[in-house]
Amino acid sequence: MLRVEKISTFDSPELQPYATMRRPAEHERQGIFVAEGTKVVQRLLESRYPVVSVVLPDKWLDDFRPLLEARTEPITVYLADKKLLETLTGFSMFQGVLAVGKIPPPASLDEILSKNQKPLLLVAVDALTNAENLGALVRNCVAFGVQALIVGETSSSPFLRRAVRNSMGTIFQLPVIEMAKLGLRHRFKTKPHTTQLTLAECLKELRAHGIRCIAAHPHTDKKFLSQADLSGDCCLVFGSEGDGISPAVLAACDEAVAIPMPPTVDSLNVGAAAAVFLYEVARQRKKT
Ligand SMILES: C[S@@+](CC[C@H](N)C(=O)[O-])C[C@H]1O[C@@H](n2cnc3c(N)ncnc32)[C@H](O)[C@@H]1O
């Protein structure tokens, strides 16, 4: 099912995603994403995500051939050397290896709750718009065995090009529920008649299933991380770079927990905070 073609322009409609790499939101609306770099493209080809096309310099074709030939869907491999690719995309590239994949439909909350090993470990993000930070957080989630990522309706998609790149392709291993994309077929027991579900409502639904929702919040002196019980089913909630967790989402959580910091420091980067929280979960669950 492999078609290999040498290219000298991006005129063909199939190559448009590579010519519009600065417009990732457009890709997202089309249900696709661009993966960059040998490791990320390799992880995409090893995943269950549908792949549409790959762009490679000739010298990489033999290395990628076994992975490409193992795929069952039709994939076109476009060959272009790195210099030409940089001219066509307007980006300077380290390796000149790119691919277009399809964003899967949102994971099912029911399946996540029923099919995963207990204690459950979920992560939610509220209004997180920086794609690089989101990608780093995804990488930490996969490294520490998070079973699903819940992306609030005001957060960026983890399938934006920079998020995929910063996740190092680990996003392809993590079930994702994007609140903004949940359709009618997803209904919560706690809010059955609705079309638009919010992160706050999703947290309420999780709590109705006995999952503790814990806000990672630098501005609380009520509980520090070492005092929090993370051994049972829980969903850790992280906020945005600027405003942190919104009042509605904070109110929907069971408690707020802080990593202690000196008064001269406002907060940690969200990816770093997630790594500290997730390590503490692993420690308490004796997985370190
Ligand atoms: C850059 S911080 C947000 C800072 C923001 N100015 C605020 O007021 O919350 C981004 C997110 O990382 C997490 N975070 C950062 N430092 C933390 C800390 N010391 N304790 C708990 N969570 C932290 C929180 O989820 C926070 O919303």
The ligand as a Gaussian input file, in Angstrom:
#p B3LYP/6-31G(d) Opt

LIG

0 1
 C        2.750000      28.718000      35.546000
 S        1.615000      28.010000      36.645000
 C        0.365000      29.236000      36.788000
 C        0.748000      30.371000      37.587000
 C       -0.360000      31.350000      37.759000
 N        0.189000      32.673000      37.887000
 C       -1.247000      31.062000      38.963000
 O       -1.606000      32.011000      39.593000
 O       -1.610000      29.918000      39.248000
 C        0.772000      26.820000      35.687000
 C        0.170000      25.681000      36.449000
 O        1.202000      24.820000      36.949000
 C        0.796000      24.244000      38.173000
 N        1.751000      24.695000      39.220000
 C        2.814000      25.505000      39.033000
 N        3.485000      25.683000      40.186000
 C        2.809000      24.965000      41.124000
 C        2.992000      24.762000      42.537000
 N        3.995000      25.322000      43.210000
 N        2.097000      23.970000      43.175000
 C        1.073000      23.382000      42.517000
 N        0.855000      23.548000      41.205000
 C        1.712000      24.326000      40.509000
 C       -0.602000      24.739000      38.449000
 O       -1.540000      23.803000      37.982000
 C       -0.660000      26.024000      37.646000
 O       -1.973000      26.392000      37.333000

